[in-house]
Amino acid sequence: MQEAIHVLTVDDSASMRALLGAALTSRGYVVTQAEDGIAALEWLESENNNVDVIVTDINMPRLDGFGLIERLRAQPRFRDFPIIVLSTESCNEKKARASGATGWIVKPFEADKLNMALRRVTH
């Protein structure tokens, strides 16, 4: 049996975190959640915290998605790591890709499309 894919979702909206958590856990993913880029970095830097893919929003307090991607890409551990941006702002897709995002999904997301994107970048 294949081990479950561990996803870190990063979004300042509690309702979006709840939607993501429900959509992903119902499809067999292990989900950890952070409310912004700083919380995500702190969790990732903690001992033994490993994930297979990160799904991040762009507009967040303290550290936005672009800043999170930039800081992650500066670390050898995350240089080629799958990071998917999930945002309401479709106009920022080129900027997200330029910052190092692996993929882009526009909110509101369709759970099946998110699932397909996660499977594509983790296999």
N, C-alpha and C positions, 0 to 999 in steps of 0.2 A: 504494500500500500504506500502511495506517495505521501510525503510529509506535506502538511498544509503550508500554503504561502502566507508569510507574515507581512502585513501591510501597516505602514505608519501613515495615518491620515492627519493632515495639518490644516485646520480651519478655525477661524475665530468664532464662527456661528455654532452655538450649541445644537440648534436644530439640524444644521447640515452635518455635524458630527454624528448625530443620532441617525440620520438617514443613511449616511455612509456606513456606519457600524452595522445597521440592520441589513442593508443590501449585501454587504460583504460577508458577514458571518453566516447569513442564510445560504451563501454559495460556498461555504467551507473555508473561508479565509480566517486567519488569526488576525485580529485588529488591535492596534494600539493607537491612541489618539492624543494629539497635542493641540493646544488652542492658538499657538502662533509659532513663528520660526525659532524664537529663543527657547521656548519650551521643548520644541522638537530637537534642537541641538543639545540641550541639557540632557534630555532622555537618551539620545544617541551616544553621548559621551560617557554615560553611566556604564559601569562595568557589566559586561555580558548582555548588553542590549543590541540585538541584531535583528534586522528586518530584511526582506527580500526586495521590497519596492516601497517608494514613498509617493503619496498622492497629496499635493499641496495646493491650497488656494493662493491667490496673488495678494489681494488686499487684506492685510492683517496688521494689528498694532504691534509695536516693539520691533518686529523684524518681518518684513513681507516675504512673499514667495520668491521674488527675484533675489533678495538678499540671502535667503535660505539656500537657494540653489548655488549662488556664488560661493558662499562659505563651504558648502558641501563639496563642490567641484574643486576647491583649493586643497582638499585633503586626499591623499593617495587612496584611502579606503573607499571614497565615494566618487573618484574621478570618472569611472565608467558605470556608475550605479544607475539603475532605472528610476527616473523621477518623472511622474506624470503631473501636469498642471491641470487643475480643475477650477475653472473660473467663469464668471458671468461675462467677462470682457473678451469677446472673440477678437477684437482689434489688437490685442496684445500677443497673439499667437506667434508672430515672427520674433517679437522681443523675447518671448519665453524660450523659443528654440535657440535663439542667439545666446541666451544666458546659460544654455546647457540642458534644458528640459528634454527628456526622451520623447514625450508625447504631450498632447493637449486635448482636453475634453471640456466642452462648454456646459455650464449649469443652465437650467436644471439637467442633471445627468440622467441617462437611461442606464439602469443597473446592468442590463445585458451588454451594452456597449462598453461600460467600464470594465466588466468582467473580461470581455474579449481583449481589451487593451492591456489589462494586467497579465493575462495569460500570454499574450504576444511578447511582452517585454521580460517575462520571467522564465520563458522556456527557450 
